[in-house]
Amino acid sequence: MFEQFWTAWPKSQRKGGKATCQAKWVKLKLDLQADQIIKHVEWMKTTEQWKKGDGAFIPSPLVYINQMRWDGAEIPDMTVNVNVNFKDPALLKIEEDTKNVAPMPSFVRDYIARLTKK
């Protein structure tokens, strides 16, 4: 589970000391709390505290583990807002371009059908 924690941890100047972090993880038997820890890390990555200064306020993973910052932390349910009406601009461009193409000649369609045996 440590590898999942390490992968979840955001890239920053303080992300280092992987072997030391892993040793501490094993010593504290954090696999038992890994789901809660990773959920907390994922949530913290969405907070202004960790976003400001281009990640300047993200602690090192070892500090996070030593201070057990996930312990007792209230993690709000994360909601994902999806706009079902959103269309990627690239997809819109493809759709527009498709409207302006010449239809495939029937002899080409027949030839492809013979090649694919349909």
Contacts in CASP RR format, 6 or more apart in sequence:
PFRMAT RR
TARGET T0000
AUTHOR 0000-0000-0000
METHOD contacts of the structure
MODEL  1
MFEQFWTAWPKSQRKGGKATCQAKWVKLKLDLQADQIIKHVEWMKTTEQW
KKGDGAFIPSPLVYINQMRWDGAEIPDMTVNVNVNFKDPALLKIEEDTKN
VAPMPSFVRDYIARLTKK
1 30 0 8 1.000
1 31 0 8 1.000
1 34 0 8 1.000
1 38 0 8 1.000
2 21 0 8 1.000
2 22 0 8 1.000
2 25 0 8 1.000
2 26 0 8 1.000
2 30 0 8 1.000
2 31 0 8 1.000
2 34 0 8 1.000
4 34 0 8 1.000
4 38 0 8 1.000
5 25 0 8 1.000
5 30 0 8 1.000
5 34 0 8 1.000
5 37 0 8 1.000
5 38 0 8 1.000
5 41 0 8 1.000
5 61 0 8 1.000
6 18 0 8 1.000
6 21 0 8 1.000
6 22 0 8 1.000
6 61 0 8 1.000
8 38 0 8 1.000
8 41 0 8 1.000
8 42 0 8 1.000
8 45 0 8 1.000
9 15 0 8 1.000
9 41 0 8 1.000
9 61 0 8 1.000
10 45 0 8 1.000
10 50 0 8 1.000
10 55 0 8 1.000
10 58 0 8 1.000
12 55 0 8 1.000
12 56 0 8 1.000
12 58 0 8 1.000
13 56 0 8 1.000
14 58 0 8 1.000
14 59 0 8 1.000
14 60 0 8 1.000
14 61 0 8 1.000
14 63 0 8 1.000
15 58 0 8 1.000
15 60 0 8 1.000
15 61 0 8 1.000
16 60 0 8 1.000
16 61 0 8 1.000
16 62 0 8 1.000
17 60 0 8 1.000
17 61 0 8 1.000
17 62 0 8 1.000
20 62 0 8 1.000
21 61 0 8 1.000
21 62 0 8 1.000
21 65 0 8 1.000
24 62 0 8 1.000
24 65 0 8 1.000
24 66 0 8 1.000
25 31 0 8 1.000
25 65 0 8 1.000
28 65 0 8 1.000
30 37 0 8 1.000
30 65 0 8 1.000
33 70 0 8 1.000
36 70 0 8 1.000
36 75 0 8 1.000
37 70 0 8 1.000
39 75 0 8 1.000
40 69 0 8 1.000
40 70 0 8 1.000
40 73 0 8 1.000
40 75 0 8 1.000
41 64 0 8 1.000
41 70 0 8 1.000
42 78 0 8 1.000
43 75 0 8 1.000
43 76 0 8 1.000
43 78 0 8 1.000
44 50 0 8 1.000
45 51 0 8 1.000
46 78 0 8 1.000
49 57 0 8 1.000
50 57 0 8 1.000
50 58 0 8 1.000
59 67 0 8 1.000
59 69 0 8 1.000
64 70 0 8 1.000
END
